[in-house]
Amino acid sequence: MPELPDVDVYIEHIAARTRGHALERIRLASPFVLRTADPPLAAATGREVVSVTRLGKRIVVGLAAAGESAASGRAAGSAELYLVIHLMVAGRFRWKPAGAPIPGKLGLAAFDFDSGTLLLTEASTKKRASIHLVRAAGLAALDPGGIEVLGSDVATFAARLRSENHTLKRALTDPHLFSGIGNAYSDEILHHARMSPVKLTSRLTDAEIAGLHASIHVVLEEWTDRLRKEAGEFPEKVTAFRPEMAVHGKYGKPCPRCGRPVQRIRYAANESNYCPTCQTDDKLLADRSLSRLMRGDWPKTLEELEAKKTQSRAAAAPAGSIAARAASFIPARPPASAGAPPATAPPKTDASRASTKADATRASTKADGARAGARRR
């Protein structure tokens, strides 16, 4: 999902091309992208763009009252209606010559100006991108309430961070706490700050919070400047996975700071990438799915992980097969000693005998009922 640096660069380019220009027409290729009915979408037509801003990860286009413009004396940035566009995961913008057609498979909508056409596309079968047309009250309702970290001091940031007891990863990506930070840049921020993604916010010292606040500024400002330089005429290659990133999307690759392999935690549709050496004192964080499967066999350090992989690669599976690759994630168990007696089932207790007898009785009754039903038919 485009996050604060990507959205800010989008805003700069869209504002430079649309502010002071009238929105001549909105074309929808998919009716489902529009999530509001009042005011109707036609009410936006003919209004001048007076502002382009960010609300969390949403882009907000402010539209003047009908027939009014900045030239008529209306206050700069004052708007009556707001087009709120949320790109979600796969939504992207393209700037094309005026009247450009909407792409067949990916296109969702087109916003026509005399200066050109802003296309909204989404490269996903799950259509999550959205457009809202709202008044001021509706705009406030769309605000999740997260503070802008880049515009906050350390005290305000600390108060918000400690307002709820979450892991750092969850706190940074919660839009109700902080605005514009998502999965990708939270990984980069925590790596820069040398902090574990699962450390609880209630256990942070004042010095750690001050360091985290500084890391947020460094990472977000550095990436905004970098993306601004890469954008060229218009930002076309917006992605959460970039080769210059330290840990995000770099599972198994060397950490740029220490050279040790980057690890990850998977949860639901997301994952957290981190360096054990730089962030968790060489401890491997438990993966919710694989660690539950392995239980006591889950390695605690990188050295244990490498040892288990080496052990598994020595298995009898043919080299290069799917089984051999899968074995690299499952530790080999030690062979049973030669003199050990074969494993036997534990002796049955009175409770287990009673349970077995009850199961047999239920099965017999069910079979008798089936035979009786067959005879009646």
Protein Blocks (a to p, Z undefined) as FASTA:
>chain_A
ZZfklmmmmmmmmmmmmgopacfbdcdfblklpcbfbdcfklmgopacfbdcdehjaccd
ddddehiafknopaehiafbdcdddekjmlccddddehiacdfklpmbdcddfkbccddd
dddfbdfbdcddddfklmmmmpnoiacfklpcfklmmmmmmmpccdfklmmmmmklpghi
afklmmmmmmmnopafkbcfklpcfklmmmmmmmmmmmmmmmmmmmmmmnmmocfbgcfb
dfkbmkgopghiacfklopacddddehjbccdddfklmngopacddfklmmmnmmmpcfb
fklmmmmmmmmmmpmbdehiaklmmmmmpccdddddfklccdddddddfklmmmmmmmmm
mmmmmmmmmmmmmmmZZ
